[in-house]
Amino acid sequence: MPVMCWALCWTPGAEVWNAVDSGRCLQTYSLHSEAVRAARWSPCGQRILSGGFDFALHLTDLETGTQVFSGQSDFRITTLKFHPKDHSLFVCGGFHPEVKAWDIRTGKVVRSYKATIQQTLDILFLQEGSEFLSSTDASSRDSADRTIIAWDFRSSAKISNQIFHERYTCPSLALHPREPVFLAQTNGNYLALFSAVWPYRMSRRRRYEGHKVEGYAVGCECSPDGDLLVTGSADGRVLLYSFRTASRARTLPGHTEACVGAAFHPVLPSVLATCSWEGDVKIWH
């Protein structure tokens, strides 16, 4: 069976690629009237959930191209995540003070999570879905809510809004697959390490430095075995760090413009996909 890699694009569509065997685009889905900033494979791998700057949400069956679910948000969407246990639920955020949880079965918003912010940058589920984090644009010390906020998924209550105290926004978050910790990409040009359990303390002894963020929404991720961390860089490089020592394990030349996304293949751990501001996707072995 060919290995598929879905490429996130800024055009009003989604593309599915045969990344390993041929490098060909297999299918393009023209779903949105404006840019698509957020998209996710469904946990079953047969559907794609996408959210756009046109306020629209679509869950598309890849085999038939039909919309299993369509919804209309009241804000431009920049991030979305499926619930890790109940795959009929997902949360999304964007240019709005609220993060919203949707139920695909009913096509309705079932919960709202409101903060004193203007934009949600990323979302990360913790504790098997009972909690989640939202990364926001709030970095001022005068703001009641700080850059990272922890939420109780069911009650919509804030668990903590004082997790990250440095004056940087965090464009992306990543959960470690084995340890109870998560990582936050910061605009201070480093990856910060936090406990994934309340009170979500940040490690003062370990941070991952050497790449550049410089205002780009640079993504980060852990390898499936948790031994490596990968991040893009504003100068186009791809950097891999040792999780245990925070030392740089490898640097890939990457792209000519900012590398904004890097992701390990979920089945083939030696395969890595990266994408850049110039619009290209590369597959590394």
N, C-alpha and C positions, 0 to 999 in steps of 0.2 A: 504494500500500500504506500503511495507517495506521501511524503511528509508535508503538511500544509503549514504555511506561515501567513497569518493575516497581517497586512500592512496598514497602519493608521495613516489616513491622508487628510489633507486640509481642503480638499475639493468636496463638492456635494455628493459623495458616494463612498462606498467601501469596496475594497478589492481583496480577493483571496488568491494567494500565490502558492505554487508548488516551489517551495524555497530551496529544497535540497537537491532534487533530481534535475529539474530543467530550468528553474529560475523564471518560469513563465507566469504571467497573470492568468489565472483560470477563469475568473468571473468578476465582473464589476456590477455592483448594485447601486443604481441611481435612486436614492431614497430621499435625499434632502435637497432643499432649494438654496441652502447656504452651507458654509464650511462645517465639516464634522471634526470636532475636537475630542470626542470621547466615544470609545467603542470597546466591547468585550465579547469574547467567546462565551456562549452559555456553557455551564458545567458539563453538559452532555457532548459538546463539541459540534453540534449540528445546527446551531443558530448563532446569529450575531445580534447583539443589542447595541444600538447606536443612538447618540444624542448630538444635536447640532445647534448651530447658531440661529437656526430657523425656529427654535423652541420645540422642535419635534423629537419624539422618541419612537424608535421602531425596533421590533424584534423580528428578524428575518430568517426564514427557513432557507438554508443554503442550497438544498436540493431542488426545491420548487421555486424559490425566489419570492414566495408570498409572505405577507406580513402576518405573523402570528399575533402580534400586539402592536397597536399604535396609540400614542398618547400625545397630548399637547401640554407642554410645561408653560409656566408663566415667566421663564427666564432662559437666557442662552446657557446651554449646558457645556460644562468643561470637564466633568468627571462623573463616572458612574461605576458601581460595583454590585454584583450579585451577592445576596446573602449566602454565606457559606453552607448553611444547613437547609434552609427553605428556599429552593431555587426559583420559586414563583415570586419572590420578593427581590427588589433591588432598590438601592438608594442613589440619588443623583444630586449634584450641586453645580453651581455656576455663578453667573453674575447676579447674585441675589443674597440677602441675609439668611435665607433658609436652605437647609438640606431637606429633601423630601423622599419618603419611602413610598414606592408604588407596589401594587399587587397586580401581576400580569393577568391573573384569572378574572378580576373584576374590571381591570383597566382604570383603576382609581388610585388616588393618593390616600394612603392609610395612616401616615404619620408625618409630622413636620417638626423640624429641629431648628429653632431660631436663635441667632447670635447677633451681636452688634458688629457686623462686618459688612463688606460689600461684595466679596467674592470667595468662593470655596475653590481651592486649588487641587486637592486630592482627598480621597477617602480610603480608610483602611479598617477592616473588621478585625476585632480581637475576641478572645474568649469564646471561640466557636460561634460568634454572631450575637452574643448577648450585649456586647459593647462595640462601638466603633469610634474611630478618630476622624476628625476633619481638620485639614490644613487650610488656613485662611490667609487673607491679605492683611490681617491686623498685626502690626509689629510695633506700634507705639506703646510706650510705657503708660500712657494716659488711657489706653483702651481697657474696658472692663474685661473683654475677651482677648486672649493672646493668640499667638500663631497656631498652636495646636490645641484642639478642644476634644475631650473625651465625652461620649454620650452613652446613656443607657438606651439600647435600641427600642425596647418595648414601652418604656414610660416617657421617652423623649426628654428626660431630665439630663442636665449637664452633670457629669461626674466630676470633671475638673476642667477649668479653663486657664490654669496657671502652670502648664507643663514645661513650656520652653520660654526661658526668660531673656534670651539674647535677641537683639533687635534685627533679626533677619526673618524673612518669609521662607517657607519650606515648600517648594513646588511639587515634591513627590515623597511618598512614604512607602516603606517596604517591611513586611513581616518576615522574621527569620523562621525557616521551616522546622527547626528543632529546639531552639532556645526561646525562652519567654521574653524576647526582646524585639524591638522594631527599630528601623533606621529612618532618619529624616534627612533628605537632601536640603541643604541650606544655601541661601544666597551669600553666605560667608565663605563659600568655596570649600566646604567640607561636609562630610556625612557625619551626623550626630547619632549616637547610640542611646536608646532609652529602654528601661524596663517596660514590658507590656502588661504589667500588673500595677494596680494603684499603689502608691501615688505617682507612678510613671517617671521615676527619677532618671535624669540624664547622667551617663557615665562621664566623669571628669578625667578619667585615665585613658580613655580610648576614643579617638576620632580618626576619620579617614580623610587625609588631605593629599593634594597633588593635582586635582582636576579644577576646572573653572566652571562656574555657573553663570555669573554676570547677567542675571536677569532672565535667562532662558528657562523654560520649563523642562529642565534636564531630569530624565528619569533615572531610577536606580532599582536594583533587584538583587536578591540572594540566589546563589546557585541552588539546584534542587537538594544537594547534600549539605548545604549551609557552610561549606568551607570557604567559598569565595563571594565577594560582593562585586558587582559590576555597575559602572556609571558611565554616562556620556560626559562630554566636556564641551564648553563653549568654543574651544579652539579646534574641535573636530575629532579629538582623540577619544579612544575607549580605554578606560582604566579598570583593571581588576585588582582588588585588594584581598589579602588574607584576612578572614574574619577574626581569627584569634589574635594576630599580632598587629593588625592595622598596617602592615608593610605592603608596599606595592608588589603584586605578584607578576603583573605583566601590563604592558602598554601596547595597544594596537594603533596603527596610524589612522584608521577610521576614515574620516570624511574631510572634505575641503572647507565645509562650513560647520556650524555648531551641531554636534551629535546630541540629539534631544531624547533619544530612546534606546534602551538596551534590554534585551530579554532572553533568558535561557529557554531552550526548547523544553516543554514539560515531560517529554518521553526520552529524547536523546540529549543527555546532559552535556555532551561535548559540542553541541550546536548552539550558536549564539546569533541572534538577529539584532542589528542596530539600524537606526534611521537618523536622518539629518534634516536640518533646516532647508537644505536645497532640494529636498524631495526624494532622495534615493534611499533604498533599503539594501543592506548588505548582510550576507549570511557567512558566518565564520565557523570553521571546524577546528 
